[in-house]
Amino acid sequence: MELALGGSVVLVTGGGRGVGLGVTRAFQSAGATVVICGRTEVSVGADFIACDIRDADQVDALITAIVEKYGRLDVLVNNAGGAPPAETATASPRFHEAVVRLNLLAPLLVSQRANAVMQQQGTGGSIVMISSINGSRPSPMTVAYGAAKAGVNNLAASLAAEWAPKVRVNSLGVGMVRTEAVEQAFAGVIDPAEAGTAVPLGRLAEPEEVGACAVFLASPLASYVTGATLLVHGGGEVPVYFSREKP
């Protein structure tokens, strides 16, 4: 069995930078036609449609434009998201609401609209959520983000059960990835290479490696995989007691 994604139409939200760009490039390498969306246009060799995925009318226009141009939508990768660190004790309710809206409610909205198209296609479709390992472990300073990503993992499992058999839905639990945003976050605090030593594989992931996992989940190779969260974290983080000197 092969990837067999040639001719497929793929939507990657936030697909113009960071992990999203790695996902875009991975699907392009697999032969798919990729459409990306975001609030600011970027040129990465993929069809771009401006869209704020938190806005229902804009999402409706986005999906309509894709179907009108390509006649179908085979894969949705819900990648757009993120949140800056903030002291939980003093962060405002408005801040937390904005984080949950972007990282949980927006992927649900885009998934609903994509599912409506995929259910009418003979080949159905596949939805991949780009989640985080912060959804399955404590997430201090980014509590709303971690809680939203935990919700994304459950969202994938729930939608998979409700929208089967036509649409498969899975999630990627992503660890530290070498992106410009991560390097900026580490700046002045820790070298990214040093941060990688906390991971059994000894390094941060490259965006294209996350993309390769998204391609797998969307492809016929994963035809019996749905409702799953695939961990893409290099083995997780080494427990602190492994780094302690032995007596």
C-alpha positions, 0 to 999 in steps of 0.5 A: 500500500502506498501514500497515494495522495496524488491528486488529493486536495489538502487544506492546511490552516496556518500552513505558511510558517512553522510547523504548518509550513512543514506540513504543507511541504510534506503534502506537496512532496506526497503529490497533493495540491495544498491550500493554506489559509491565514490572516496574513498572506505568505508565498510558499508555493501553495494556493493561499486564501485569507481566512480568520478560522475563528469567524464562521462566515470566513470559514464558510467562504474558505471551504466554498472557494476550495470546492468551487476551484478544485471540486473536492476537499480530501484532507484538512489539517487543523494546524493554526493555533498557539498561545504566549506564556502568561502568569495564570494567577493574573491572566484575564478571562478574555485572554483565556477565552481567546486561547481556547477559541483559537486552539479548540473552537476554531478547529471544531468549526473548520472540521464541521465545514470540511466534514460537510463536504467530505461526507458527500464524496465517494472517497470521504476524507481525513482530518488531522489535528495538530495537537501538543504533548501539553494536552496530556501533561501539566502546562504551567504558564500556558494552562488554557493552551494545554487544556485546549489541546487536551480538548483537541485530542478528545475532539478528534476521538469524538468526531472520529466516532460520530463521522465514521465511516466516511471521515477519519479523524486523528490527532498528533501530540507534538513535542518541541519543534525547531521553528522560529517561534520556538527559537525566539521563545528560547532566546536568552533562556536556553539554546535549542540544542541544549533543550534537545538534550532533554529528549531521548532522541537528543534533538528538537523535531524538524517541521517536516517530520511532523508533516510526514506524520500528518501525511501518514495519518491522511493516507491509505497507509492509515486507513484503519486508524481513526480516533487516535493521538499519535505522539510525535515527541522524540520519546518525550522528556527524560525524567529528571532522575536520569540526569542526577549523578549516581552516588 
